[in-house]
Amino acid sequence: MTWEQADQNAKQQLRCLMCGNTTFDRQEGRIDSRWGFTSHKLVMMICQRCGFLHQFSAGRGIWDFD
């Protein structure tokens, strides 16, 4: 999955689980596994009202550094 596909998944009627807000700031990130062999790309949607962080997968792979 690409960053753009994950972004579209996140935008589809997203409502904050904590406060019900529908406006978010978007950021991209990556989480590495314990030994660094795999990584998980994330699209993070941060609620503008309460700051709750919603995470959406943008894919993973071995030594995936694109």
N, C-alpha and C positions, 0 to 999 in steps of 0.2 A: 504494500500500500504506500502511496506517495504522501508527502506532507499535504498536498492539496486535497486528496481524497479524504484524509483524516480530518482536515479542516471542514470539509463539506458535511461529514458525518456529525461533527460537533455542532454545527450551526443549525441543523434540522430541529427546530422547535425546542431548543435547549432552554430549560428552566432550572434555576438554582434549586438544588435539593434542600438547602437550609432555609432560604428566605423567599423563594418563588420568583426572584428577579429574572429578567430576560436580557440584560445587557452585561457583556463580558469583555475583558481584555484577553487577547490571545498571545500565547508564547509557545515556542518550540523548545524541546529539550531532549535529553538522552539519559537513560539510566543504564549503567554497565553492570554486568553480572559480577558475582563475587571475585572471580579470577580474571575477568576482562575478556573472555573468549567470545561472548555474545553481548549485544547491546539492544536496547529497546528504545525506539524513537517514540516520542510523545508529543501530542498537541495538548497544551494546557489552557483551559478556559477559566479565567479568574473572575468571579462575580464582582461587579463594580460596587455593589451595595454592601455585602458582608465579607468579601474576600475569600469565600470558600473556593477551593481548587478542584476543578473537574478535570480528570485525565482521560485522554483518548489515545489508543495505540495507533501509531503510524507505521508499524512493521518492526521486524527484528531480523537479525542474521548474524552469522559468524563473521567477525572482522568487517562489519558493515559500517563504513565511515563516510558514506555519501551525504 
